[in-house]
Every structure is written in structure tokens, then in C-alpha cells.
Amino acid sequence: MPAPLLEINNLQVDFVTEIGTTTAVNNISLTVNRGEIVAIVGESGSGKSVTSLSILQLLPRPPARYTNGEILFSANGAESLNLLKQTPEQMRSIRGNQIAMIFQEPMTSLNPVFTCGHQVQEALRLHLKISGREAKQKTIDLFRQVRLPNPEQLFRRYPHQLSGGQKQRVMIAMAMSCEPALLICDEPTTALDVTVQKTILQLIKELQQTQQMGVIFITHDLGVVAEVADRAVVMYRGEIVESGNVADIFSNPQHPYTKGLLACRPVLHPKGERLPIVSDFLEHNRSFDPGSYTQPIVQPAVVKETEAAAKRPFIQVSRLNVWFPSKTSLLGKPLEYIKAVDNIRFEIYKGETLGLVGESGCGKTTLGRTLLGLIQPTSGSVYYDGTDLSSVDAKTMTQMRKDIQIIFQDPYSSLNPRLTIGSAIAEPLKVHNIISGSMQRKDKVIELLEKVNLKAEHFHRYPHEFSGGQRQRIVIARALALNPSFIVCDESVSALDVSVQAQVLNLLNDLKAEMGFTIVFISHDLSVVRYISDRIMVMNKGKIEEIGEAEQVYFHPQKEYTKQLISSIPRGIRI
């Protein structure tokens, strides 16, 4: 029997700092064979990325230390190499050539000052020792292979001129350029739309099959695992808690942590039902019965008119246009426009959650910010509780800011790293002079922290001291400080682990029931939108494709575009 392509034996990785030693990976063992896709699954902090970076020796030493174990790599039938014992020069010849890696965020992986073609061409010339002309032609062929439009034009474009999905395909082309034996994919589709994600997954699968590569696919998305992987390895706190055939793990999970990851996906639960979280299974060892989720929870043939439809609209949007100049004359006169929002009209009712879905570039975020008055419309009107936002002066708009808030996708970039979270949450109270005394403001902030399941002692900590899910809760607490009546959630759970996502969705439902605010929930994840929304509005190229009851749109879409979005959801999460 041939040796595995990659074999990790008893690997232990520690991080040694002034405050002590932290074990990130604790004596794990796994193998990857040629032509096989092995998924490594787990939440943030479980050790997935540390494992993948160890393979290529990309962890900084110090503070990283390989305390124990070996990583054996055998390409093309050659004798196995222990990658942990290779010199930096030897590793440089292996990286990108025999082992390639696709990172989660292509914008930070691509050099912004070089064209996309130059960067792929550079890798080819370095490893294959070919001429510039040959490297350019091979790069264009690779761009065509990964289905990039107009490869010759994209060769000359810079990363900022490409969409997220296109940048990710450039990274795949670069990774595939030297036909590696092993490809490591570190969360390559986490922030992508479902349609782009489906294309990327199909592409990786096709390339793996045609070139008989071994693939390590790192993700926290179990639907993606079901779509592409042959075997799965589940990691928790630096250890492998379960591994095996994907079908077996999905149908009969053994470890409580795996059961929790599978059970907390919103698609498995009807609206209003509290989502389970991983700790429910770890602490109470709850059971998970996959058989109970084999059919959709609700499949209405006819949806009745909601009570909301009979109420007075809270927000009215009429003939709204938001255009951005894309081409100007020498004198600066706009000649062509990008129609981010193109002549749309709809209404939002008091106390409802309206889900807003569509691909990147469809106008979701632009519409959300226009509803808040953060972007001025080109034409049309937005009425907020009877007031036309375009007609109010700056002073009135400042007063109205108390009632309209936004929760951003990336909480870290929306928090000041120099302010403690207590100060960050207290700031809007101070700006709007809601509570004058510092002690009273502190008491109110602590009350808000406890409302979002954080503790009073967190008041003096800084944003970097919290996990992604905790930071998202901090941003929610800040948005709620002024007791708003309208909140826009802009992709606020898209990058979170499934269990953290479940906690945040539970929190939003609890707070909405308690405080009665209205939500526009922007997301490209239809499964999440279906769970949390009363109605769903689907956008495409600045226009409204479809709007209706959440269950109706999800289970019985009327438009081809909506059907395409839903069909692109990985089958592991679509029931």
C-alpha cells in the first residue's frame, strides 16, 4: 500500500510568551492520501489554522514551538520528508511548488501594488524557471481554467479592481500554477456569496480530481464539508475529538461537540424556536437525531397575509435611486453611472424583521446605509415614521440618530482599539446626553453588557481581548444603548462560527421581543435569513427581484434568480 501523501503524527504546537505557555495543538494525528479531500472542522481557536500553517512552517518562531511530533510529506513516490526538520531554503522550494495554500482573505494575500497577472507569473518563473512570455501565457491559461472573465484584461488589473470571488479565483490560479501535490484551503469561501461559493467549491473539486491532488479543506461550515469532503476531522481546543467518513459523521456523530455543531444550524429550526448551542451538548450531553431533520420544518403551499400587512408602514421607500459615477469627462462631468439601487419601492412594518439577500454588488449594503441616512439618494425618498429623511436638516438628523442604528459585519473594525469596551458603549450615551453622570452611565453600560450575556468585569477590557462572537455582542450592546426603534444588521453573523452565530441570533430574537425594534437583516446566507426574518426581499443588480413571506420565498421561490440562490446553498445545510 503506498504511503500517504501527508502524515501528521502526534503533533504538538505551543506558544511561549512572557505570561506562560499555551498549547494550540495537542498531540494530533491525521493522514491525507492522493486524490482525497480531508476537511478539518471546528470553531475559531480549535487549532485548525495552526495545524495548516505548521505544515508549511509559516508560524513565527518564537513564540511558536513544535514541542512534539512529525509532519511527513511524500510527493511523487519520493522518500518521505519531515517538514518540521527542513531548512528555510528547503521549505521555500516546497511552498507553492509541491504544497500550495489558499487563504481565507485574498485581499490581504495579494500584493496591492502589483497586478494579479504579475503575481501569478512571478510564482511560475520562480518555481518552473520559464521565460516571462511563457509564464504570461500560462497565467492567462490558468485564469481561463478558473473561469475568470476576460483573462487578458484581468492579467493587467490590480487586486482592488476585482470582486471578492474573482480575487479568490486568482489565489486558486496561483496555488494551482505549479500543479502541487497537496493543496491547503484555509476557509476559502467563508465570506463569499452562495453562488460564488458554489463555483469555487466545484472548481476545487474538479482540479483535485483531474490532477489527483490531496486537499486539506479547513472550515467551520458543515454544509461545505458535506459538499466537497471525503473524510472529516473535528477539532476542539487543539485536539481531534472525532474523525471519519463525512456521511458517517453527519448521520451518526459520536462526540457531544460534533453533535452541537450539527444541531445549532438555523436551517434545522422553525422561526421562533431557540437555537441550541454547543455548550448545551458539552455540558448536558444532549442527543442529536438527524432523522428528525430529513424534511423541511415548514413547506406552506399558500401563505396567509401577515398581520403586519394591515398595519401602517413604519418605513416607506419610494422610487429610490442611488447612482455612483463610473466614468467622467476631463472636466469631471459624469458620463456613466453604476446603479447600485435602481428605482425600487417597498415598505417595512413596525416590529418586523425584513431579510435582505443577494450577491455581492447587488446593492444590499448601499440600500441599508441609505435607509439610515448615511448615503444620500440620487433621487426618490425614504420616509422614516412619516418623516422624509432627505428633507431634514443636520440638527434634526443628529437627533434622529438615537432611533436608527447599524450593526456592522466586522465588529473589530467598528470598535476603537484604544477605547475600552465600557467607554465605547458609553460614548453614544454621552454624545446624545442621555445620561449625564459618569457613574450612572457606567451602571447603564454594565446593564447593557449583562443583557448581551457579558460580564461587568469586561467593562475595562479592550476589543482585542475578546473573541469575534463577544465583540459582535459588544457592538450589539452599543447599538442598543440609545434604545433605537430601527436597526440595520449588515452581514452581522456572516463570518461567525455556527455556534457563535446561534448565540447572536438567539440574542437578537430575545432583544427584539423585549424592546420591540424593527430590523433590516442583510445577509447572503438564505438559511439564516429564513430563520430570523418575517419577510425576505431578494435584490439583484440594484433591483428587487422578489419580496414575500420568508417561508414562501425560501421554499417556493417565484423568480429564477431566487431559485438559483437557493440551489447554490450547500446540500449539507439545505433540507
N, C-alpha and C positions, 0 to 999 in steps of 0.2 A: 504494500500500500504506500503511495507516495506521501512524502512529508507534507504537513500543512504549509500553506503559503506564509502564514504568520502564526506564531505560537507564543502566547504570554504565559509565563509560569511564575506564580507566587510573587507578583509584582507589588511592592510597597513603596509609595511615594510620600515623603514627609516634607513639610515646610517648616524650616527652622528660623525663628525670629527671636527678637530680644525678649518677648513675653512668653516664649515657650515653643514647643513642637506640636504641630498639628498634622495628623495623619489624613491625607486626602484620599489615598487609595490603599486599601488594606488587604494585602496578600490575595490578589485576584488572579485567576487563570482563565484563559479563553483561547480558542483557535479560529482561524479563518482559512477556508480552503479556496482553491482556484475556482472561479465561476460561481461563487457563493456570496450572498448579501447577508451580513450579520448586523442586526440592529442592536445598539446599546441604548437602553431606555432608562429614564429616571428624571427626577426633578433637578432644578438648579442646586448645585452643591453636592450632588450624589457622586461625583468623580468621573463623569463621562468624558468631559473635555480634557481633564488632566491625563486620563488614560490615552487619549488620542495624541495629545501633544508629547507624551512620553515616547511614543513610537518613533517620532521624528526628532526627538531630543530638542524640542522647542521650549521647554520650561527653563526659566532663568536659574542658573546655579551659581551661588546661592540666590534665594532661600530654598529652592527645591533640592531635595536629596533623594537619590534612589537607594533606599535602605536595603532592599532585598529584591531578589528575583531576576529574571532574564526575559528579553524580548527577542525571539529567534525569527529571522526572516530568510526565506529561501525562494529566490526568483529563478525561473527558467531551469529548474532542476539542479541549480548550483548548491554548493555546500551552505548550510545554514550559517548566518551571521548573527551574532548577538549585538543588536543595535545599540545597547547601552555601553558597549565597550569600543565603539567606533570613534575615531578621532573626528574633530570638526571638519577637516578636509574630506574625509571619507563620507561623512554624513551629507556634505554639500553635493557630492556626486550621486547620492541616493535620492535626496529630496527633489521632487519634481520630475525625476527621471524614472526611478523604479517604484517610488511611493509618492503619490500626489495627494494634495488636500484641498478641499473646497470649504471655505469658511462661511460662517453664518452671515456676516455683513460684508458684502462685496465692496461697498464704498470705502471701507477702511482697509481693505486688502489690495485695492488697486491704487496705483500712484496717480494722484490728480494732475500732475504736471506732464505726464506722458500720454500719448494716445493709446487707445485699447489695443490697436494693432501692433504698436511698437512693443508693448509689454509681453504679448504672446510671442512675437517674433524674437525678442531677447531670450526667452526661455529656450526656444528651438535652437538658436545659434549657440547658446551656452552648452547644451547637452548633446546636440546632434552634430555640431561642428559643420554646419552647412552655410552656404553663401547667403547674403542678405536677400537676393532675389528669390532664391528657393524658399527661404524662411517666410517671406511675404506671401508667396503663392500658397504655401502650406497653411499659413494663418487664415487666409481668405477661405480656403477649403474647409478648415476647421469651423470657421464662423458659419459656413453654409451647412456643415454637418450638425451643428447645434441649433439650426433653424433660426439664425438671426436674419432679419430682413436687410436687404441691400448690403451684403458683406463688404463690398469695395468701399462704400461710404462709411460704414461703421469702423473700418480699419483706421480711418483718419480722425475719428471722433474721440473726445475725451470722456472719462467716466461720468462727469456731471451731465453730459448731454444724452445719456441713456436712462431708460427706466430701470426700476429695481430688478425686474425679471430679465431684462437684456444684460444688465451688469452681471447677474448671476450666471448667465449663459456664457459670457466672456470668461468668467472664472472657470467654468466647466471646460471650455475650449482650452484654456491654459493648462488645466490639470490633465487633460487628455492628450496634450500636444506630443508628449514623448511616449505615449502608449504604456503607461505604468502597469505594473503587475498588481499593485494594491492602490485603491482609491479610498481616502478617508473623507467622508462628508459630515461636517460638524454643523448640524441644524441648518442645512442649506435652503430650507423652504419656510422657515418659521414666520417671517414677516411678509410672505408673498400671498397674492390673491389665490383663490382655489383653482381658477383656470390656469394661471401661470404655474402654480404648484403642480398641477396635473401634468403639464407639459414637461416640466423639469424632471419629475419622477419618471415619466415614460422615457425621457432621454437617457437618464442614468441607467435605467433598466436595460434599454436597447444596447447602449455602449458596453455595459457589463456582459451581456450575453454574446455580442459579436466578438468581443476581444477577450472573453473568458477571464475577466479581472476578478479579483477578490475585492469586496466592498465592505467597509465598516460604515454604517449609517447611524449617526448619533442624533437622537431626537427625544422630545418629551411627548410627542404627538402619536398616540397609539393608532390612530387611523392611518397615518402614513406608514407605520410599521406593517400593518395588515396589507397595505398596498404593494410594498416593494420587497419585504424581507423574507428570507428562508428560515432563519433562526433569530431568536431574540434573547438578549441578555439584560436582565433587570438589575439596576444598581441602586443601592440605598445606603447613604452615609459611607461611601467609599468601599462598600462590599457588594459582591454579586449575591443577590438573595434568591434568584430564580433564573433558569435558562432552559432553552429547549425549542422545539418546533413552534413556529408562530401560531398555527392553528390550535395546538395543544394548550398553549398559554392563554389564548383568548377564550377557549371553551372550558378550560378547567384550571384556572390559576390556583396555585398552592399557597403562596406566601400572602399574608394579610396586606402587605404593601402593594403587591400586584393587583389584588382584589380591589383595593382602594383606588388605584389609578384607573382601572377599568370602569368602576362604578360611578365615579364623580363626573363623567362626561355629560354635559347638558342634554344631548340628544336622547338620552335614555329616560328622561324625566318629563312629565307634563308640566305645563305652566303652573306656578303656584306651589309646586312641591319643593321642599327644601332639598338642596343638593347635598349628598353625603360628601365627606372629606376624608382624606387618607387617615387622619388620626382616629376617626371612628372605627376603622378596621384594625389599626395597630393597637389601640387601647382596649377595644371591646371585642376584637376578632369577629366582626360581623361576617355573615355569609354573603356570597355573591352568586346569584343564579342567572347565568347568561341566557338560559332558556326563556326567562320572563321578558327578555328584550328582543325577541326574534321578530315581533311585529311592531309597527308604529303605534305609539300610545294613542294618538288621535288621527283619524282619517275622515274628516267630515265630507260628506258628499255635497251638502248645502250648508253654508254658514249664515246664521241669522244676523240681522243688523244689530250692531252693538248699542248698548245704552248711550255710549259716548256720542254716537251719531246724532242723537236727539238733543244734545247739549249745544250751548253756544260755543263756537270755536274760541280757543284761547290764543292761538297764533294763526294768522291768515297770511298766506303768501300768494301774491297775485302778479302774474306776468313778469316774473323775476328774471333778470339777465345780469350775469357777471362776466364781462369780457376782459381779456388781457391782451394788449398789443403784442403780436408775434413778429411783425415786420414793420419798420418805419422808414420814412424818406430821409434824405440828408438833413432836412430841417426838423426832423423829429415827429412829423405827422404820421399817425398810424395808418398803415396800408392794409394789414391783415390782422385778424384777431383770433385768439383761442377762446372759444365759447365754453368756459368752464361750467357755467349754469346758463341754460338756453331756454328762456321763455317758459318757466314752469309755474304751476299753481297747485296748492294743496292747503290743507288745514290740519292743525293739531288741537286736540281737545284737552281740557283741563284734567290733569291726573293720569293721562295715558302715557305709555311708552311707545314711541314710534321708532321702529328699527329702520335704519338707512343703510342699504347694502349696494355693492357694485365693485367693479375692479378699480385698481389704482388709476387715477386720472379721469374718473367718471364725474368728478365734481362734488363728492360727498363732503370732504373737509371744507372746501370753499363755501358750500351751502351752509354747513354748520356754523362757520365763522360769520357769514352774512346774517344768519338768524340772530347772532349775538351783537351785531353792530360792529364787529371787528374789521369787516370788509365792507366798503360802500358799494352798493349795487350800481351797475351801469344804467339800469332802468328797472321799473317795477317797484313794488312795495312789500314791506314786511310789517304787519300790524301785530304788536305785542299787547294783548289785553286791551285792544281798541286804540292803541297809540301807534302812529306811523313812525317807525324808528328813523326814517330818513328825514323827517321834518323837525325832530327835536334838537335843541341846542346842546352845546357841550356840557353845560352845567346840569341840565336835566338828564343827559345820558349818564353822567357820573353818578347821579342819584339812583338811576335805574340799574346800575351795575350790581347793586345789592341783590337784585332779584334774578339776575341771569349770570350763570357761572359755567365754566368749562372744565372738564377733567381730561387731560392730555394722555396720549399713548405712552409717552416716556416720562414717568414721574421724576426721574433723576435730573433730566434737563430742565424741568419746570420748577425745581426747588433750588434755591440759592445755597451752594455748598458751604458758604461762610456763615449762614444763619442756622441756629438750632431749629429743630422742627417746632418747638414751642413758639419761638419768635416768628417763624414762617406762618403758623396758623393764626397767631395773634395779630399779624400785620393788617389784614383786612378789617378787623375789629377796630384797630387804631385809626386807619385811614378814613373809615366811614364814621368814626366817633360813636360807635355803638355802645361801647363800654369804656368809661373814662379812666377808671383806676387800674393800675398795673396788677394789683392783687386780684381784683375782680376778673380782669382779662385772663390771668393765669388759671383761675378757677374754671372759667368757661372753656379754656383750651383743654384742660385736664378732662372736663366733662365730654368734650368732643373726642378726645383720644380714646376714652373708655367706650364711647359709642361705636367707634370703629375697631373695637377689640384690641386696643393698645393700652399701655400702662402709664400711670402718672410719672414714673421714673424715666420714661422716654423723653420727657419734656426738654431736657438739657442736652440731648444727643444730636449729632449731625446726620444729614442724609446718608453719607457713605457708611454709617454704622448699621444700616437696615437692609434687609433683603428687598428684592423687587416687589414682592407682594405687600410687604409692610410699607414701602414707600408709596405704593398705589393707595393704600388706606390713609396715609398721611395727606395725600393730595385730595382725597375724598373729604376728609375732615376739614381741610382748608376751604374747599368749595361749599361745605355746609355751614361754615362759621356764621354767615350772614343770613341764614335761613332762606335760601333762594326759592323761587317758585318755578324756575325753569333751568335745567341743566343739560348741556350737551356733553355726552361721553364720546370722545373721539378716539376710537380704537383702544379703549382703556383697558381691555383684557387680552389684546391680541398676542402679546409677547410673554404672557404668564404661563407657568406650568398649569396643567389641568386641575390639580387640587387647589392651587392658589387662586386660579380662575373661579373655581366653585365657591371659595370663601368670599371673593369680591362680589360675585353675582348674588350670593345669599345676602351679603351686606346691603347691596343696592336695593334689593327687594324689601328687606326689613326697614331700611331708612325711608323708602318711598311710602310704605304702608304707614309709618309713624308720622312723616312730615308732609306727605301729600303733594310732593313736587311733580312736575311734568318732565319727561326725559326724551331727548332725541339720542338714540343709541346707534352710533356709527360703527360699522364693522364690515369686514369682508367674509366673516365666518357665519354662514347662514344657520348653522346648528345652534350657535349661541343666540343669534338674533331671534330665531324661532322660539327659544325657551323664554327669553326675557321680555319680548315685545307683545303689545296688543295688536298693532298693525305693522306691516312691513312695506316700505317703499323701495323699489329697485331703480337705481339710476344707471344710465348708460350714455356716455358721451354728452353729459350735461343735461340730458332729458330724463323725464320719468318714464320708465318702461312699464311699470306695473305697481299698483298700490292696492292693498286689501288686508283682510284679517290674516294674522300671522300663520295660522294653521292652513288657511286656504291657499296662500301664496306658496308655502313650503311644500304642501302635499299635492296641490292641484294648480301648479303654475299655468298661466294662460299664454304667456309670451315665450317665444323660442329662446330669447336671451336668458330669461329666468330659468328655463329648463336646462340650459347649458351650464349655468352656475351651479345648480343643484346636482346635476350629473357629474360635476367635477369634484364633489365632496368625496374624499377617500372612503371606500366601501366599509372600512373598519369602523367608521362613525356614522355612516348613513344607514338607517334601518328601514 
